[in-house]
Amino acid sequence: MINYMHLNSLFFTGLFVFLFGTSQLSAQTIGAGEVSSIEAKAKQIEQNKIRIAQYKQQLISLDSAYKAKLQTLNIELQLLMKERDAIIDDMKKGAKCSQCGKYKSEFEKKGEDFVKHLGDVKGYAIPATTPELEATRQKYNERIALKRVQIQNYQKLENPAIAKQKQISDTELANQKLCTEITAHSKNYDNRVFEEAKNKNNQWAQNLLTYVSPQLIAEDKVAIYKDHAQRFQDEYDYKTDSIKQAVKEKVEEEKKNKSSQVLANDVEIVTLKRDLESYLSGINPMLNTLKTEKIKVDLMLKKPGIKDSVKQVLQIQLTDLTKEIAVIEKDILNNKQITKNKVTTLESKNVLLKKIIWDLTVNLPKLEEAELNTIKPYYTKSIADAKAGADKSAADLITTKATYKSKAVEFENSQRAYALVMDKEVNRMLTAAQSVSCSIYNEVRGKSNANWSEAFNCVQNVAASAKASTYNVFNSYCSKEFSQGSGLSAYKSFINNLSPEDKAVVKKISNLNWFELLN
């Protein structure tokens, strides 16, 4: 007997294993940190560019200031030497004020007239002594030497413009490094997000496959229940034919037996009649002789003048003959009655036997039906249960297909939502990178969509072509990711728990390659 409770339990096991909706998608991908790093580095590059522009402006002023100061020091040296020469010349010429002790060149340096000064202070020009001249020369030589040392020391100092130029170069190199890092971050983003996308795609596809399992189970159950109904019907038809044949053979045997009894009775009737005739043919001549003798004796007794002694003898003879005739006639009558009774009994039996034979003939269908009624309720119920199971499974198939379609849309929307998150992040990377003229990797969206397309098509193929089809359900992605995946574990469990007969039914309606790979 087919265990329908077990078959239904297999269906519901498949229906409720790992059925859940998609979780809320995060507002960012796993690569969001890479995007933030790119934006931060792009901002740093922009800030560096501003600093470079500032440095370049500072470079011009620093170089000018450095050269101007050096020029000032050289001018001061020249002026100091010129001042020395002028004072020495004044000292040699006697161009020193007798009152204040200052030289003519000192007044000229201040733009004052030396002669007027002499008049104002009532002084006069006097020459310097040799010691004074030497002392002045020594003083100026020392000042000139100090100025030269100052110039030399200043020249030894690094030009601030060189340091600033180095700052510019270092900052430009830093920007190049930041640009390289931006490119590296974008590659990391592509790799990490694509890996995350593949994991999500795999999870979504495996999850979606859990909604394919109930659909496949329902479709298989329709075929299994129909096969059960047909098997019950075939078994019932076979047993019906067997029972009818058995009943017919039994009836024919009974009819044959009854016909044999009729024939035996007919033979016995003929025998009885023949025996009676034989008996009568043997006894009737004797009876007739006795009757003739009696007539003769009776006639002799009626003759006139018969002697009494003769009459007495004749009377005794007549009495004896009468008795003997009566005995024979009674015996004949008894034999006839006995034979008649036996024949009547046998004929009555034959009438009854022939009626039985007739009833067996005309009541054969009823006899067959009575015998069939011993198995008909079981098979009627079994066939009805199987057909009801097929109808329910067909209804389940409609429901599971609708659920699958709904979930397929849900997971496609999840992929679109995830792609939008990627788009926003990629656009942020592009905006940041383009603003600082850095190159970035931008392949993850296309790769993710291609990967999802392959995974989704795999599930779609399983849902649409797992049953009888020449189409190879598993593409390379399917074979790698899902032939051993958990998404179809409920369906595999359903298949593995089927009887060999039911599994053969499923195999017959399934794509052969798919079924072999699955098992």
Secondary structure, DSSP 8 states (H G I E B T S, - for coil): ---HHHHHHHHHHHHHTT--------SS-TTHHHHHHHHHHHHHHHHHHHHHHHHHHHHHHHHHHHHHHHHHHHHHHHHHHHHHHHHHHHHHHT-EETTT--BHHHHHHTT--HHHHHHHHT--EE---HHHHHHHHHHHHHHHHHHHHHHHHHHHS--HHHHHHHHHHHHHHHHHHHHHHHHHHHHHHHHHHHHHHHHHHHHHHHHHHHHHHHHHHHHHHHHHHHHHHHHHHHHHHHHHHHHHHHHHHHHHHHHHHHHHHHHHHHHHHHHHHHHHHHHHHHHHHHHHHHHHHHHHHHHHHHSTT--HHHHHHHHHHHHHHHHHHHHHHHHHHHHHHHHHHHHHHHHHHHHHHHHHHHHHHHTHHHHHHHHHTTTHHHHHHHHHHHHHHHHHHHHHHHHHHHHHHHHHHHHHHHHHHHHHHHHHHHHHHHHHHHHTT------HHHHHHHHHHHHHHHHHHHHHHSBS-SS----HHHHHHTTT-STTHHHHHHHHTS-HHHHHHHHHHB-HHHHHHH-
